[in-house]
């Protein structure tokens, strides 16, 4: 979701990639939830977060506590940002609860991406 919003809202100003400490495919509910927001992400994939990939970064954003705890050491120039957004697929048993929480997470991520871009534009990051 963060990559999708980042690409959609940045106007091409930034190179944006998804990576994870244990990457897996995109959950179908994630694709559906982003489609509801008008963003197609079915062709995205998450790479393994490696030291080489970190060298490419100016900002590294983690979205859940476990990822935040498992990132490799970062060079001093890379700014680490953490948005505490847990995976709703792991937290809720019913389909309706998951759907609601996926949408809530999507909206929170969109807000965080917008705030980040605003801070960068104002020179605060």
N, C-alpha and C positions, 0 to 999 in steps of 0.2 A: 504494500500500500504506500509506503513512504517513497519508494522509487517511482511509482506511478504518479503520485501527487508532485513529487519533486520535478519530474520531467514535464508534467502538464503545466505547472505553475511557474517554472523558471524561465520560460521563454527561450530555452536553449542556452542560457547563460552559463550553465554548470554541467560538468560531466557527472552523472549520477549512476551509481551501481549498487545493487543489493548483494550482500554477502552475509554469511552466518557462520557461527562456530560449529554448527551441525546442520548445514543446509539441507532442506528437503524441497519437494515440489510445492507449487502454490495450491493451497486448499481451494476446492471449488467454491466454497462460500466466500472466500476472499475475492475471487474473480466476479462472482455475482454481485457482491456488495459494491465493488468498484464500478461495475457496469451501471449500477443504479445511480452512481455519481457522475456518469458520463465518461468514464475513463476505462479504456481497454488495456488489461495487463496480462492476458492469457499467454502472450509470447515472452514474458519476462521469466528470468530464472535467477536464483540466488547462488552465487559462487561461494566457495570455501574461503573464509577470511584467513588470509595468509600474510606473512610479513611482507611479501612482494606487493600484494594488493594494498596494504597499509601505506607503503611508500608512495602510492598514487594519490593518497587522500590529503585533503586539507582539513576535512571534518570527518569524524567517525561517529555515527549516531547508533546507539543501541536502543532497543525497544523493550527489552524485558530484563529482569534481574539476572537470570542465568547467563545471558549473553554479556551483560555488563561485567560479570565476575570472571568470564572466561576469555576475554580478549587478550591477544598477545601484547607485549610491551609496545608502547607507542613512542615514536620519535617526538621530541619536544615541540616541533612545529605543528603536529597534528592535534587539533582540538577535539576532545571527546565530549560528546553531548549525550545525555541519557534521558529518554522519554519513557516513563514507567507505564508501558502498555503490555499487559499480559495477553497471551494467546487465548482467545475465547473458546477455541475448540478444546482446550485442555481443562477449562474451568466449568463448563456447563453441559449437562446431560441431554436436555431437550433441544430439539431442532429450533423451536421458536426462541428459546433463551439464547442459543448460539447466534441465530440470525440477528437478534436485537443487539447482542454484545459485539458482533462483527461490525454492525453499523455504528455503534457507539465508538469503537476503536478507530474506524475509518474517519469519523468526524473529528476525533481528537488528533489523529495523525495529520489531517488536513490543516487543522488549526496550528499545530506545532510547526509544520512546514512553512505556512504563511508567516508565522512569527519569526522563524529563523531567517527567511529571505528578507523580511523587514529589518531585522537587526544587521544583517550583512549590508543591505543598502544604506543604512544609517552609519555604517562604519563601526558598529558596536561589537562585531565579531571578527 
